[in-house]
């Protein structure tokens, strides 16, 4: 439950702050940038953690 609430808070804070500064929401939709950041995060996760922990992350991620 806290994971979902946390995700909503983060998204609301980012979008709210961006809109407060009169930013255009279309600027945030950059598929290439999302692939770069997501790929870097996934690669770092794979490099930094042992297989045991990766399996646990996957199992708990399914429950979320």
Predicted model as a PDB file, atoms N, CA, C, CB and O in Angstrom, pLDDT in the B-factor column:
MODEL        1                                                                  
ATOM      1  N   UNK A   1       0.820  -1.193   0.000  1.00 71.00           N  
ATOM      2  CA  UNK A   1       0.000   0.000   0.000  1.00 71.00           C  
ATOM      3  C   UNK A   1       0.865   1.259   0.000  1.00 71.00           C  
ATOM      4  CB  UNK A   1      -0.934  -0.003   1.203  1.00 71.00           C  
ATOM      5  O   UNK A   1       0.585   2.211  -0.728  1.00 71.00           O  
ATOM      6  N   UNK A   2       1.936   1.260   0.834  1.00 81.00           N  
ATOM      7  CA  UNK A   2       2.799   2.425   0.905  1.00 81.00           C  
ATOM      8  C   UNK A   2       3.541   2.662  -0.413  1.00 81.00           C  
ATOM      9  CB  UNK A   2       3.792   2.266   2.042  1.00 81.00           C  
ATOM     10  O   UNK A   2       3.867   3.801  -0.749  1.00 81.00           O  
ATOM     11  N   UNK A   3       3.804   1.595  -1.148  1.00 79.00           N  
ATOM     12  CA  UNK A   3       4.483   1.745  -2.433  1.00 79.00           C  
ATOM     13  C   UNK A   3       3.609   2.549  -3.390  1.00 79.00           C  
ATOM     14  CB  UNK A   3       4.823   0.363  -3.040  1.00 79.00           C  
ATOM     15  O   UNK A   3       4.089   3.469  -4.052  1.00 79.00           O  
ATOM     16  N   UNK A   4       2.341   2.205  -3.459  1.00 87.00           N  
ATOM     17  CA  UNK A   4       1.421   2.910  -4.354  1.00 87.00           C  
ATOM     18  C   UNK A   4       1.255   4.356  -3.910  1.00 87.00           C  
ATOM     19  CB  UNK A   4       0.051   2.204  -4.396  1.00 87.00           C  
ATOM     20  O   UNK A   4       1.287   5.266  -4.738  1.00 87.00           O  
ATOM     21  N   UNK A   5       1.081   4.574  -2.628  1.00 92.00           N  
ATOM     22  CA  UNK A   5       0.943   5.942  -2.110  1.00 92.00           C  
ATOM     23  C   UNK A   5       2.214   6.735  -2.411  1.00 92.00           C  
ATOM     24  CB  UNK A   5       0.658   5.930  -0.578  1.00 92.00           C  
ATOM     25  O   UNK A   5       2.132   7.894  -2.816  1.00 92.00           O  
ATOM     26  N   UNK A   6       3.374   6.134  -2.220  1.00 91.00           N  
ATOM     27  CA  UNK A   6       4.638   6.800  -2.510  1.00 91.00           C  
ATOM     28  C   UNK A   6       4.765   7.173  -3.981  1.00 91.00           C  
ATOM     29  CB  UNK A   6       5.794   5.916  -2.106  1.00 91.00           C  
ATOM     30  O   UNK A   6       5.217   8.270  -4.310  1.00 91.00           O  
ATOM     31  N   UNK A   7       4.369   6.266  -4.860  1.00 90.00           N  
ATOM     32  CA  UNK A   7       4.419   6.551  -6.301  1.00 90.00           C  
ATOM     33  C   UNK A   7       3.511   7.727  -6.657  1.00 90.00           C  
ATOM     34  CB  UNK A   7       4.011   5.304  -7.112  1.00 90.00           C  
ATOM     35  O   UNK A   7       3.892   8.603  -7.434  1.00 90.00           O  
ATOM     36  N   UNK A   8       2.320   7.737  -6.088  1.00 94.00           N  
ATOM     37  CA  UNK A   8       1.382   8.828  -6.357  1.00 94.00           C  
ATOM     38  C   UNK A   8       1.946  10.155  -5.851  1.00 94.00           C  
ATOM     39  CB  UNK A   8       0.014   8.543  -5.700  1.00 94.00           C  
ATOM     40  O   UNK A   8       1.835  11.176  -6.530  1.00 94.00           O  
ATOM     41  N   UNK A   9       2.547  10.143  -4.669  1.00 96.00           N  
ATOM     42  CA  UNK A   9       3.126  11.370  -4.105  1.00 96.00           C  
ATOM     43  C   UNK A   9       4.248  11.889  -4.988  1.00 96.00           C  
ATOM     44  CB  UNK A   9       3.650  11.120  -2.679  1.00 96.00           C  
ATOM     45  O   UNK A   9       4.308  13.087  -5.264  1.00 96.00           O  
ATOM     46  N   UNK A  10       5.135  11.013  -5.437  1.00 94.00           N  
ATOM     47  CA  UNK A  10       6.250  11.437  -6.289  1.00 94.00           C  
ATOM     48  C   UNK A  10       5.741  12.028  -7.596  1.00 94.00           C  
ATOM     49  CB  UNK A  10       7.188  10.255  -6.576  1.00 94.00           C  
ATOM     50  O   UNK A  10       6.180  13.103  -8.004  1.00 94.00           O  
ATOM     51  N   UNK A  11       4.821  11.334  -8.253  1.00 93.00           N  
ATOM     52  CA  UNK A  11       4.289  11.826  -9.527  1.00 93.00           C  
ATOM     53  C   UNK A  11       3.565  13.147  -9.336  1.00 93.00           C  
ATOM     54  CB  UNK A  11       3.341  10.795 -10.153  1.00 93.00           C  
ATOM     55  O   UNK A  11       3.745  14.071 -10.129  1.00 93.00           O  
ATOM     56  N   UNK A  12       2.755  13.250  -8.304  1.00 95.00           N  
ATOM     57  CA  UNK A  12       2.025  14.496  -8.043  1.00 95.00           C  
ATOM     58  C   UNK A  12       2.984  15.644  -7.746  1.00 95.00           C  
ATOM     59  CB  UNK A  12       1.052  14.311  -6.870  1.00 95.00           C  
ATOM     60  O   UNK A  12       2.766  16.765  -8.206  1.00 95.00           O  
ATOM     61  N   UNK A  13       4.039  15.377  -6.986  1.00 95.00           N  
ATOM     62  CA  UNK A  13       4.996  16.433  -6.648  1.00 95.00           C  
ATOM     63  C   UNK A  13       5.749  16.915  -7.885  1.00 95.00           C  
ATOM     64  CB  UNK A  13       5.989  15.934  -5.593  1.00 95.00           C  
ATOM     65  O   UNK A  13       5.915  18.119  -8.080  1.00 95.00           O  
ATOM     66  N   UNK A  14       6.201  15.990  -8.716  1.00 91.00           N  
ATOM     67  CA  UNK A  14       6.936  16.375  -9.926  1.00 91.00           C  
ATOM     68  C   UNK A  14       6.032  17.152 -10.873  1.00 91.00           C  
ATOM     69  CB  UNK A  14       7.506  15.130 -10.636  1.00 91.00           C  
ATOM     70  O   UNK A  14       6.396  18.232 -11.337  1.00 91.00           O  
ATOM     71  N   UNK A  15       4.855  16.603 -11.161  1.00 92.00           N  
ATOM     72  CA  UNK A  15       3.936  17.288 -12.082  1.00 92.00           C  
ATOM     73  C   UNK A  15       3.448  18.608 -11.498  1.00 92.00           C  
ATOM     74  CB  UNK A  15       2.737  16.389 -12.411  1.00 92.00           C  
ATOM     75  O   UNK A  15       3.361  19.608 -12.210  1.00 92.00           O  
ATOM     76  N   UNK A  16       3.127  18.616 -10.202  1.00 93.00           N  
ATOM     77  CA  UNK A  16       2.653  19.839  -9.558  1.00 93.00           C  
ATOM     78  C   UNK A  16       3.702  20.939  -9.582  1.00 93.00           C  
ATOM     79  CB  UNK A  16       2.247  19.552  -8.128  1.00 93.00           C  
ATOM     80  O   UNK A  16       3.395  22.082  -9.921  1.00 93.00           O  
ATOM     81  N   UNK A  17       4.929  20.605  -9.228  1.00 93.00           N  
ATOM     82  CA  UNK A  17       6.005  21.590  -9.250  1.00 93.00           C  
ATOM     83  C   UNK A  17       6.288  22.098 -10.651  1.00 93.00           C  
ATOM     84  CB  UNK A  17       7.260  21.001  -8.662  1.00 93.00           C  
ATOM     85  O   UNK A  17       6.538  23.286 -10.854  1.00 93.00           O  
ATOM     86  N   UNK A  18       6.246  21.187 -11.616  1.00 92.00           N  
ATOM     87  CA  UNK A  18       6.486  21.582 -13.008  1.00 92.00           C  
ATOM     88  C   UNK A  18       5.399  22.524 -13.499  1.00 92.00           C  
ATOM     89  CB  UNK A  18       6.559  20.345 -13.916  1.00 92.00           C  
ATOM     90  O   UNK A  18       5.685  23.516 -14.170  1.00 92.00           O  
ATOM     91  N   UNK A  19       4.147  22.212 -13.162  1.00 93.00           N  
ATOM     92  CA  UNK A  19       3.032  23.071 -13.583  1.00 93.00           C  
ATOM     93  C   UNK A  19       3.043  24.407 -12.842  1.00 93.00           C  
ATOM     94  CB  UNK A  19       1.695  22.357 -13.347  1.00 93.00           C  
ATOM     95  O   UNK A  19       2.634  25.423 -13.405  1.00 93.00           O  
ATOM     96  N   UNK A  20       3.503  24.423 -11.593  1.00 94.00           N  
ATOM     97  CA  UNK A  20       3.598  25.682 -10.847  1.00 94.00           C  
ATOM     98  C   UNK A  20       4.572  26.653 -11.514  1.00 94.00           C  
ATOM     99  CB  UNK A  20       4.035  25.413  -9.401  1.00 94.00           C  
ATOM    100  O   UNK A  20       4.405  27.870 -11.436  1.00 94.00           O  
ATOM    101  N   UNK A  21       5.577  26.104 -12.160  1.00 93.00           N  
ATOM    102  CA  UNK A  21       6.549  26.930 -12.871  1.00 93.00           C  
ATOM    103  C   UNK A  21       6.124  27.175 -14.319  1.00 93.00           C  
ATOM    104  CB  UNK A  21       7.926  26.270 -12.836  1.00 93.00           C  
ATOM    105  O   UNK A  21       6.917  27.634 -15.140  1.00 93.00           O  
ATOM    106  N   UNK A  22       4.874  26.865 -14.615  1.00 91.00           N  
ATOM    107  CA  UNK A  22       4.261  27.074 -15.928  1.00 91.00           C  
ATOM    108  C   UNK A  22       4.964  26.292 -17.038  1.00 91.00           C  
ATOM    109  CB  UNK A  22       4.265  28.549 -16.268  1.00 91.00           C  
ATOM    110  O   UNK A  22       5.118  26.784 -18.155  1.00 91.00           O  
ATOM    111  N   UNK A  23       5.384  25.077 -16.717  1.00 89.00           N  
ATOM    112  CA  UNK A  23       6.021  24.220 -17.720  1.00 89.00           C  
ATOM    113  C   UNK A  23       4.976  23.493 -18.550  1.00 89.00           C  
ATOM    114  CB  UNK A  23       6.959  23.207 -17.050  1.00 89.00           C  
ATOM    115  O   UNK A  23       3.858  23.263 -18.088  1.00 89.00           O  
ATOM    116  N   UNK A  24       5.336  23.137 -19.763  1.00 88.00           N  
ATOM    117  CA  UNK A  24       4.449  22.376 -20.642  1.00 88.00           C  
ATOM    118  C   UNK A  24       4.622  20.882 -20.353  1.00 88.00           C  
ATOM    119  CB  UNK A  24       4.744  22.690 -22.147  1.00 88.00           C  
ATOM    120  O   UNK A  24       5.742  20.372 -20.370  1.00 88.00           O  
ATOM    121  N   UNK A  25       3.518  20.184 -20.088  1.00 85.00           N  
ATOM    122  CA  UNK A  25       3.600  18.760 -19.754  1.00 85.00           C  
ATOM    123  C   UNK A  25       4.132  17.920 -20.917  1.00 85.00           C  
ATOM    124  CB  UNK A  25       2.231  18.245 -19.336  1.00 85.00           C  
ATOM    125  O   UNK A  25       4.710  16.857 -20.694  1.00 85.00           O  
ATOM    126  N   UNK A  26       3.945  18.380 -22.143  1.00 86.00           N  
ATOM    127  CA  UNK A  26       4.449  17.629 -23.290  1.00 86.00           C  
ATOM    128  C   UNK A  26       5.975  17.537 -23.291  1.00 86.00           C  
ATOM    129  CB  UNK A  26       3.972  18.270 -24.582  1.00 86.00           C  
ATOM    130  O   UNK A  26       6.542  16.610 -23.869  1.00 86.00           O  
ATOM    131  N   UNK A  27       6.633  18.492 -22.648  1.00 85.00           N  
ATOM    132  CA  UNK A  27       8.091  18.473 -22.577  1.00 85.00           C  
ATOM    133  C   UNK A  27       8.567  17.261 -21.777  1.00 85.00           C  
ATOM    134  CB  UNK A  27       8.621  19.777 -21.944  1.00 85.00           C  
ATOM    135  O   UNK A  27       9.655  16.742 -22.026  1.00 85.00           O  
ATOM    136  N   UNK A  28       7.763  16.812 -20.827  1.00 82.00           N  
ATOM    137  CA  UNK A  28       8.159  15.677 -19.979  1.00 82.00           C  
ATOM    138  C   UNK A  28       8.067  14.340 -20.703  1.00 82.00           C  
ATOM    139  CB  UNK A  28       7.293  15.634 -18.737  1.00 82.00           C  
ATOM    140  O   UNK A  28       8.651  13.356 -20.249  1.00 82.00           O  
ATOM    141  N   UNK A  29       7.353  14.286 -21.808  1.00 83.00           N  
ATOM    142  CA  UNK A  29       7.169  13.028 -22.533  1.00 83.00           C  
ATOM    143  C   UNK A  29       8.271  12.849 -23.564  1.00 83.00           C  
ATOM    144  CB  UNK A  29       5.787  12.986 -23.215  1.00 83.00           C  
ATOM    145  O   UNK A  29       8.099  13.205 -24.730  1.00 83.00           O  
ATOM    146  N   UNK A  30       9.386  12.307 -23.145  1.00 87.00           N  
ATOM    147  CA  UNK A  30      10.540  12.082 -24.005  1.00 87.00           C  
ATOM    148  C   UNK A  30      10.877  10.588 -23.968  1.00 87.00           C  
ATOM    149  CB  UNK A  30      11.768  12.955 -23.551  1.00 87.00           C  
ATOM    150  O   UNK A  30      11.626  10.154 -23.094  1.00 87.00           O  
ATOM    151  N   UNK A  31      10.334   9.790 -24.905  1.00 90.00           N  
ATOM    152  CA  UNK A  31      10.564   8.336 -24.864  1.00 90.00           C  
ATOM    153  C   UNK A  31      12.044   7.948 -24.869  1.00 90.00           C  
ATOM    154  CB  UNK A  31       9.881   7.685 -26.040  1.00 90.00           C  
ATOM    155  O   UNK A  31      12.436   7.025 -24.155  1.00 90.00           O  
ATOM    156  N   UNK A  32      12.861   8.626 -25.652  1.00 93.00           N  
ATOM    157  CA  UNK A  32      14.288   8.281 -25.692  1.00 93.00           C  
ATOM    158  C   UNK A  32      14.940   8.505 -24.334  1.00 93.00           C  
ATOM    159  CB  UNK A  32      15.014   9.108 -26.767  1.00 93.00           C  
ATOM    160  O   UNK A  32      15.769   7.705 -23.899  1.00 93.00           O  
ATOM    161  N   UNK A  33      14.573   9.572 -23.678  1.00 89.00           N  
ATOM    162  CA  UNK A  33      15.134   9.869 -22.364  1.00 89.00           C  
ATOM    163  C   UNK A  33      14.693   8.817 -21.342  1.00 89.00           C  
ATOM    164  CB  UNK A  33      14.710  11.278 -21.903  1.00 89.00           C  
ATOM    165  O   UNK A  33      15.483   8.400 -20.495  1.00 89.00           O  
ATOM    166  N   UNK A  34      13.439   8.394 -21.424  1.00 88.00           N  
ATOM    167  CA  UNK A  34      12.949   7.355 -20.514  1.00 88.00           C  
ATOM    168  C   UNK A  34      13.699   6.048 -20.719  1.00 88.00           C  
ATOM    169  CB  UNK A  34      11.449   7.133 -20.712  1.00 88.00           C  
ATOM    170  O   UNK A  34      14.000   5.348 -19.752  1.00 88.00           O  
ATOM    171  N   UNK A  35      14.007   5.711 -21.976  1.00 94.00           N  
ATOM    172  CA  UNK A  35      14.757   4.488 -22.267  1.00 94.00           C  
ATOM    173  C   UNK A  35      16.176   4.599 -21.718  1.00 94.00           C  
ATOM    174  CB  UNK A  35      14.790   4.214 -23.790  1.00 94.00           C  
ATOM    175  O   UNK A  35      16.689   3.645 -21.134  1.00 94.00           O  
ATOM    176  N   UNK A  36      16.806   5.743 -21.896  1.00 95.00           N  
ATOM    177  CA  UNK A  36      18.171   5.938 -21.404  1.00 95.00           C  
ATOM    178  C   UNK A  36      18.216   5.818 -19.876  1.00 95.00           C  
ATOM    179  CB  UNK A  36      18.714   7.314 -21.849  1.00 95.00           C  
ATOM    180  O   UNK A  36      19.045   5.086 -19.334  1.00 95.00           O  
ATOM    181  N   UNK A  37      17.337   6.528 -19.194  1.00 93.00           N  
ATOM    182  CA  UNK A  37      17.338   6.513 -17.732  1.00 93.00           C  
ATOM    183  C   UNK A  37      16.930   5.145 -17.198  1.00 93.00           C  
ATOM    184  CB  UNK A  37      16.398   7.592 -17.186  1.00 93.00           C  
ATOM    185  O   UNK A  37      17.559   4.626 -16.275  1.00 93.00           O  
ATOM    186  N   UNK A  38      15.877   4.556 -17.774  1.00 93.00           N  
ATOM    187  CA  UNK A  38      15.422   3.237 -17.327  1.00 93.00           C  
ATOM    188  C   UNK A  38      16.473   2.163 -17.569  1.00 93.00           C  
ATOM    189  CB  UNK A  38      14.130   2.858 -18.034  1.00 93.00           C  
ATOM    190  O   UNK A  38      16.688   1.301 -16.717  1.00 93.00           O  
ATOM    191  N   UNK A  39      17.129   2.210 -18.724  1.00 96.00           N  
ATOM    192  CA  UNK A  39      18.182   1.238 -19.025  1.00 96.00           C  
ATOM    193  C   UNK A  39      19.374   1.380 -18.101  1.00 96.00           C  
ATOM    194  CB  UNK A  39      18.635   1.385 -20.459  1.00 96.00           C  
ATOM    195  O   UNK A  39      19.942   0.385 -17.650  1.00 96.00           O  
ATOM    196  N   UNK A  40      19.752   2.616 -17.820  1.00 97.00           N  
ATOM    197  CA  UNK A  40      20.866   2.849 -16.899  1.00 97.00           C  
ATOM    198  C   UNK A  40      20.521   2.347 -15.498  1.00 97.00           C  
ATOM    199  CB  UNK A  40      21.226   4.349 -16.855  1.00 97.00           C  
ATOM    200  O   UNK A  40      21.365   1.753 -14.827  1.00 97.00           O  
ATOM    201  N   UNK A  41      19.295   2.581 -15.058  1.00 95.00           N  
ATOM    202  CA  UNK A  41      18.872   2.116 -13.736  1.00 95.00           C  
ATOM    203  C   UNK A  41      18.840   0.588 -13.680  1.00 95.00           C  
ATOM    204  CB  UNK A  41      17.487   2.690 -13.384  1.00 95.00           C  
ATOM    205  O   UNK A  41      19.299  -0.005 -12.704  1.00 95.00           O  
ATOM    206  N   UNK A  42      18.302  -0.050 -14.716  1.00 95.00           N  
ATOM    207  CA  UNK A  42      18.237  -1.515 -14.742  1.00 95.00           C  
ATOM    208  C   UNK A  42      19.639  -2.124 -14.786  1.00 95.00           C  
ATOM    209  CB  UNK A  42      17.414  -1.994 -15.953  1.00 95.00           C  
ATOM    210  O   UNK A  42      19.918  -3.095 -14.082  1.00 95.00           O  
ATOM    211  N   UNK A  43      20.516  -1.559 -15.607  1.00 96.00           N  
ATOM    212  CA  UNK A  43      21.885  -2.060 -15.682  1.00 96.00           C  
ATOM    213  C   UNK A  43      22.625  -1.920 -14.369  1.00 96.00           C  
ATOM    214  CB  UNK A  43      22.640  -1.340 -16.762  1.00 96.00           C  
ATOM    215  O   UNK A  43      23.346  -2.830 -13.957  1.00 96.00           O  
ATOM    216  N   UNK A  44      22.453  -0.792 -13.713  1.00 96.00           N  
ATOM    217  CA  UNK A  44      23.089  -0.567 -12.419  1.00 96.00           C  
ATOM    218  C   UNK A  44      22.568  -1.561 -11.383  1.00 96.00           C  
ATOM    219  CB  UNK A  44      22.847   0.875 -11.944  1.00 96.00           C  
ATOM    220  O   UNK A  44      23.336  -2.088 -10.579  1.00 96.00           O  
ATOM    221  N   UNK A  45      21.270  -1.812 -11.408  1.00 95.00           N  
ATOM    222  CA  UNK A  45      20.675  -2.785 -10.492  1.00 95.00           C  
ATOM    223  C   UNK A  45      21.283  -4.167 -10.710  1.00 95.00           C  
ATOM    224  CB  UNK A  45      19.147  -2.839 -10.677  1.00 95.00           C  
ATOM    225  O   UNK A  45      21.603  -4.866  -9.749  1.00 95.00           O  
ATOM    226  N   UNK A  46      21.444  -4.562 -11.975  1.00 95.00           N  
ATOM    227  CA  UNK A  46      22.011  -5.877 -12.285  1.00 95.00           C  
ATOM    228  C   UNK A  46      23.481  -5.985 -11.876  1.00 95.00           C  
ATOM    229  CB  UNK A  46      21.870  -6.165 -13.772  1.00 95.00           C  
ATOM    230  O   UNK A  46      23.912  -7.020 -11.368  1.00 95.00           O  
ATOM    231  N   UNK A  47      24.237  -4.933 -12.095  1.00 96.00           N  
ATOM    232  CA  UNK A  47      25.667  -4.948 -11.770  1.00 96.00           C  
ATOM    233  C   UNK A  47      25.900  -4.944 -10.258  1.00 96.00           C  
ATOM    234  CB  UNK A  47      26.366  -3.743 -12.408  1.00 96.00           C  
ATOM    235  O   UNK A  47      26.804  -5.621  -9.768  1.00 96.00           O  
ATOM    236  N   UNK A  48      25.089  -4.185  -9.522  1.00 95.00           N  
ATOM    237  CA  UNK A  48      25.369  -3.928  -8.114  1.00 95.00           C  
ATOM    238  C   UNK A  48      24.837  -4.988  -7.154  1.00 95.00           C  
ATOM    239  CB  UNK A  48      24.802  -2.615  -7.740  1.00 95.00           C  
ATOM    240  O   UNK A  48      25.170  -4.956  -5.969  1.00 95.00           O  
ATOM    241  N   UNK A  49      24.017  -5.928  -7.633  1.00 95.00           N  
ATOM    242  CA  UNK A  49      23.387  -6.859  -6.703  1.00 95.00           C  
ATOM    243  C   UNK A  49      23.617  -8.307  -7.110  1.00 95.00           C  
ATOM    244  CB  UNK A  49      21.899  -6.580  -6.612  1.00 95.00           C  
ATOM    245  O   UNK A  49      23.676  -8.626  -8.297  1.00 95.00           O  
ATOM    246  N   UNK A  50      23.748  -9.189  -6.108  1.00 96.00           N  
ATOM    247  CA  UNK A  50      23.896 -10.617  -6.407  1.00 96.00           C  
ATOM    248  C   UNK A  50      22.571 -11.216  -6.892  1.00 96.00           C  
ATOM    249  CB  UNK A  50      24.398 -11.378  -5.160  1.00 96.00           C  
ATOM    250  O   UNK A  50      21.498 -10.657  -6.668  1.00 96.00           O  
ATOM    251  N   UNK A  51      22.678 -12.363  -7.560  1.00 95.00           N  
ATOM    252  CA  UNK A  51      21.503 -13.016  -8.139  1.00 95.00           C  
ATOM    253  C   UNK A  51      20.426 -13.294  -7.092  1.00 95.00           C  
ATOM    254  CB  UNK A  51      21.910 -14.316  -8.815  1.00 95.00           C  
ATOM    255  O   UNK A  51      19.236 -13.166  -7.381  1.00 95.00           O  
ATOM    256  N   UNK A  52      20.827 -13.670  -5.894  1.00 96.00           N  
ATOM    257  CA  UNK A  52      19.868 -13.957  -4.824  1.00 96.00           C  
ATOM    258  C   UNK A  52      18.971 -12.747  -4.568  1.00 96.00           C  
ATOM    259  CB  UNK A  52      20.606 -14.357  -3.529  1.00 96.00           C  
ATOM    260  O   UNK A  52      17.754 -12.878  -4.444  1.00 96.00           O  
ATOM    261  N   UNK A  53      19.581 -11.588  -4.493  1.00 95.00           N  
ATOM    262  CA  UNK A  53      18.829 -10.369  -4.227  1.00 95.00           C  
ATOM    263  C   UNK A  53      17.964  -9.983  -5.423  1.00 95.00           C  
ATOM    264  CB  UNK A  53      19.779  -9.227  -3.875  1.00 95.00           C  
ATOM    265  O   UNK A  53      16.844  -9.504  -5.241  1.00 95.00           O  
ATOM    266  N   UNK A  54      18.462 -10.183  -6.638  1.00 95.00           N  
ATOM    267  CA  UNK A  54      17.668  -9.881  -7.834  1.00 95.00           C  
ATOM    268  C   UNK A  54      16.406 -10.739  -7.886  1.00 95.00           C  
ATOM    269  CB  UNK A  54      18.506 -10.101  -9.103  1.00 95.00           C  
ATOM    270  O   UNK A  54      15.339 -10.261  -8.270  1.00 95.00           O  
ATOM    271  N   UNK A  55      16.535 -12.005  -7.499  1.00 95.00           N  
ATOM    272  CA  UNK A  55      15.361 -12.890  -7.461  1.00 95.00           C  
ATOM    273  C   UNK A  55      14.363 -12.409  -6.418  1.00 95.00           C  
ATOM    274  CB  UNK A  55      15.782 -14.345  -7.161  1.00 95.00           C  
ATOM    275  O   UNK A  55      13.154 -12.450  -6.642  1.00 95.00           O  
ATOM    276  N   UNK A  56      14.869 -11.956  -5.282  1.00 95.00           N  
ATOM    277  CA  UNK A  56      13.979 -11.444  -4.235  1.00 95.00           C  
ATOM    278  C   UNK A  56      13.274 -10.164  -4.685  1.00 95.00           C  
ATOM    279  CB  UNK A  56      14.769 -11.183  -2.944  1.00 95.00           C  
ATOM    280  O   UNK A  56      12.086  -9.976  -4.418  1.00 95.00           O  
ATOM    281  N   UNK A  57      14.008  -9.290  -5.364  1.00 93.00           N  
ATOM    282  CA  UNK A  57      13.412  -8.054  -5.887  1.00 93.00           C  
ATOM    283  C   UNK A  57      12.301  -8.390  -6.880  1.00 93.00           C  
ATOM    284  CB  UNK A  57      14.491  -7.166  -6.565  1.00 93.00           C  
ATOM    285  O   UNK A  57      11.228  -7.788  -6.838  1.00 93.00           O  
ATOM    286  N   UNK A  58      12.555  -9.347  -7.769  1.00 93.00           N  
ATOM    287  CA  UNK A  58      11.546  -9.753  -8.756  1.00 93.00           C  
ATOM    288  C   UNK A  58      10.316 -10.344  -8.073  1.00 93.00           C  
ATOM    289  CB  UNK A  58      12.139 -10.772  -9.742  1.00 93.00           C  
ATOM    290  O   UNK A  58       9.187 -10.045  -8.460  1.00 93.00           O  
ATOM    291  N   UNK A  59      10.528 -11.177  -7.066  1.00 94.00           N  
ATOM    292  CA  UNK A  59       9.404 -11.805  -6.368  1.00 94.00           C  
ATOM    293  C   UNK A  59       8.568 -10.755  -5.629  1.00 94.00           C  
ATOM    294  CB  UNK A  59       9.915 -12.873  -5.378  1.00 94.00           C  
ATOM    295  O   UNK A  59       7.339 -10.793  -5.671  1.00 94.00           O  
ATOM    296  N   UNK A  60       9.229  -9.838  -4.968  1.00 92.00           N  
ATOM    297  CA  UNK A  60       8.473  -8.794  -4.244  1.00 92.00           C  
ATOM    298  C   UNK A  60       7.833  -7.804  -5.221  1.00 92.00           C  
ATOM    299  CB  UNK A  60       9.402  -8.036  -3.258  1.00 92.00           C  
ATOM    300  O   UNK A  60       6.761  -7.265  -4.944  1.00 92.00           O  
ATOM    301  N   UNK A  61       8.482  -7.566  -6.354  1.00 87.00           N  
ATOM    302  CA  UNK A  61       7.902  -6.674  -7.360  1.00 87.00           C  
ATOM    303  C   UNK A  61       6.602  -7.207  -7.913  1.00 87.00           C  
ATOM    304  CB  UNK A  61       8.875  -6.454  -8.488  1.00 87.00           C  
ATOM    305  O   UNK A  61       5.685  -6.439  -8.202  1.00 87.00           O  
ATOM    306  N   UNK A  62       6.514  -8.508  -8.061  1.00 88.00           N  
ATOM    307  CA  UNK A  62       5.262  -9.130  -8.550  1.00 88.00           C  
ATOM    308  C   UNK A  62       4.138  -8.927  -7.543  1.00 88.00           C  
ATOM    309  CB  UNK A  62       5.465 -10.649  -8.818  1.00 88.00           C  
ATOM    310  O   UNK A  62       2.982  -8.742  -7.921  1.00 88.00           O  
ATOM    311  N   UNK A  63       4.486  -8.963  -6.254  1.00 84.00           N  
ATOM    312  CA  UNK A  63       3.458  -8.767  -5.222  1.00 84.00           C  
ATOM    313  C   UNK A  63       2.950  -7.339  -5.195  1.00 84.00           C  
ATOM    314  CB  UNK A  63       4.003  -9.137  -3.853  1.00 84.00           C  
ATOM    315  O   UNK A  63       1.793  -7.091  -4.856  1.00 84.00           O  
ATOM    316  N   UNK A  64       3.814  -6.401  -5.553  1.00 76.00           N  
ATOM    317  CA  UNK A  64       3.409  -4.988  -5.560  1.00 76.00           C  
ATOM    318  C   UNK A  64       2.401  -4.789  -6.660  1.00 76.00           C  
ATOM    319  CB  UNK A  64       4.630  -4.037  -5.752  1.00 76.00           C  
ATOM    320  O   UNK A  64       1.915  -3.675  -6.859  1.00 76.00           O  
TER     321      UNK A  64                                                      
ENDMDL                                                                          
END                                                                             
